[in-house]
Amino acid sequence: MTRYVIVGAGEAGTRAAAALRDAGEGEVLLLSEEPVPPYERPPLSKPDDEHGFRKPVAVDLAGIELRLSTRVVAVDRAEGRLETEAGERIAYDRLLLATGARPRRLAVAGASRALVLRTLADAEAIDARVRAGARATIVGAGLIGLELACTLRRRGLEVAVVELAPRALGRAVPAELAERLVARHERQGVRFLFGTEIAAIEPAGVRLADGNLLAAEIVVAAIGVEPETALAATAGLPCANGILVDSTLRTADPSIWAAGDCAAIDHPRYGRVRFENWRMACDQGAFAGRVMRGEGGTFAALPWFWSDQWDLSLQIVGLCDPARCAVHRSLGADGLVRFELDGTGRLEAAAALGPAALIGREIRLAERLIERAVACPSDLLADPGADLRRLLRG
Ligand SMILES: Cc1cc2nc3c(=O)[nH]c(=O)nc-3n(C[C@H](O)[C@H](O)[C@H](O)COP(=O)(O)OP(=O)(O)OC[C@H]3O[C@@H](n4cnc5c(N)ncnc54)[C@H](O)[C@@H]3O)c2cc1C
């Protein structure tokens, strides 16, 4: 009987475990260093009404052996064995590394005073400091920083966001959408300091490079993540901004795969790339589970992600590039879609901001147009009255 072992019980690990269990052959062991059962990360920064920020993963784990508080510290590839922090040895026939990512730390004096947000424990630590009228400073205007800004502001805190770059959300989100989103935050009273360097995290708040102090009881560093590759690297597996895998998610070792935020995959459309989003982690995890049990195929799924802030949803399918030819489509007062075309008029990516129901439809359609490599006339894309579904029929 094949023994499948998965390190990491996040989105990718749990989906892989379910796919392996569903095959009905072999033994599936899922190891998590966290002390709590697997949960969803998106609600950590944007709690929902039903679960708050404690939402269990939507995966049935029956028939899977799950071990919590089990940190794997070494992989002995020659022997096909893992070693845990507690000194236990665990044999595997086929191994999946689904170790995710960890928050990047600030490199300034007092950096350890800043909280981060990746795990349930992190969310609880931030929550424990929330008091009406308290002040929060978030360092980094990326997706998680902005989502947290919204959540804390909604809870009555004074919120400032400090960002070194001249704008929010970096290259992955088109500037025109990022600007609209920032304007929405500002209307709600969130303060932004762009192009601002920080010098230190002090007990009283964030000391800026110009000497000013941003007084804050809560300081959160939200400056991105780094792939969790330590285990793979010490096992001698090639890593470069992620664990290097081929288009079947297999590492240089034929018995070891990697999936999710930790994996730098060889994607048929984008080449070497690492994604950091929920659906990619789920898709890669499920795919890895299937290939580990012997199915063929190439992982070619398109990236799609969403972010909810205030009454707006941001959704992007494909990888945006500011240099690409773009066509805009206006959806009522609040909605805007940016379609990006390649040199032959085929859709490469689409980004939209607006009410979730409205833009979700457009992005789903865009996804199908990208997948089918349909040539899209610009005038049709720009016309808010045009039904783009006809492009799929033609
Ligand atoms: C606050 C927050 C909000 C987000 N919101 C969105 C969103 O709105 N939309 C979106 O598309 N994406 C969002 N994401 C991103 C998305 O959640 C991640 O891309 C996804 O969780 C990655 O899944 P994963 O399984 O690859 O890694 P993870 O979910 O990070 O799971 C990896 C697990 O492996 C464990 N692990 C690591 N090393 C070891 C070891 N040596 N031994 C044992 N266990 C180990 C880790 O502790 C962790 O539990 C958000 C992320 C965060 C943090």
The ligand as an ORCA input file, in Angstrom:
! r2SCAN-3c Opt
* xyz 0 1
  C      -4.759     37.137      5.699
  C      -4.798     36.514      4.341
  C      -5.836     36.820      3.482
  C      -5.873     36.277      2.197
  N      -6.893     36.614      1.354
  C      -6.917     36.102      0.103
  C      -7.953     36.455     -0.809
  O      -8.864     37.222     -0.489
  N      -7.921     35.942     -2.067
  C      -6.932     35.090     -2.470
  O      -6.959     34.653     -3.625
  N      -5.945     34.714     -1.630
  C      -5.906     35.212     -0.354
  N      -4.895     34.857      0.510
  C      -3.833     33.948      0.033
  C      -4.198     32.495      0.237
  O      -4.808     32.300      1.483
  C      -2.926     31.668      0.122
  O      -2.462     31.793     -1.201
  C      -3.166     30.195      0.459
  O      -3.539     30.060      1.805
  C      -1.917     29.374      0.197
  O      -2.193     28.056      0.571
  P      -1.007     27.009      0.818
  O      -1.677     25.727      1.150
  O      -0.055     27.053     -0.312
  O      -0.207     27.580      2.076
  P      -0.701     27.863      3.563
  O      -2.170     28.112      3.592
  O       0.222     28.896      4.083
  O      -0.424     26.487      4.317
  C       0.870     25.999      4.564
  C       0.857     25.258      5.878
  O       2.061     24.520      6.010
  C       2.510     24.603      7.341
  N       3.932     24.285      7.378
  C       4.954     24.986      6.837
  N       6.132     24.372      7.073
  C       5.848     23.252      7.788
  C       6.661     22.217      8.334
  N       7.991     22.213      8.194
  N       6.045     21.229      9.028
  C       4.697     21.212      9.161
  N       3.874     22.178      8.667
  C       4.447     23.187      7.984
  C       2.191     26.049      7.700
  O       2.191     26.263      9.090
  C       0.802     26.189      7.095
  O      -0.187     25.758      7.988
  C      -4.844     35.390      1.791
  C      -3.795     35.077      2.674
  C      -3.765     35.618      3.936
  C      -2.630     35.282      4.872
*
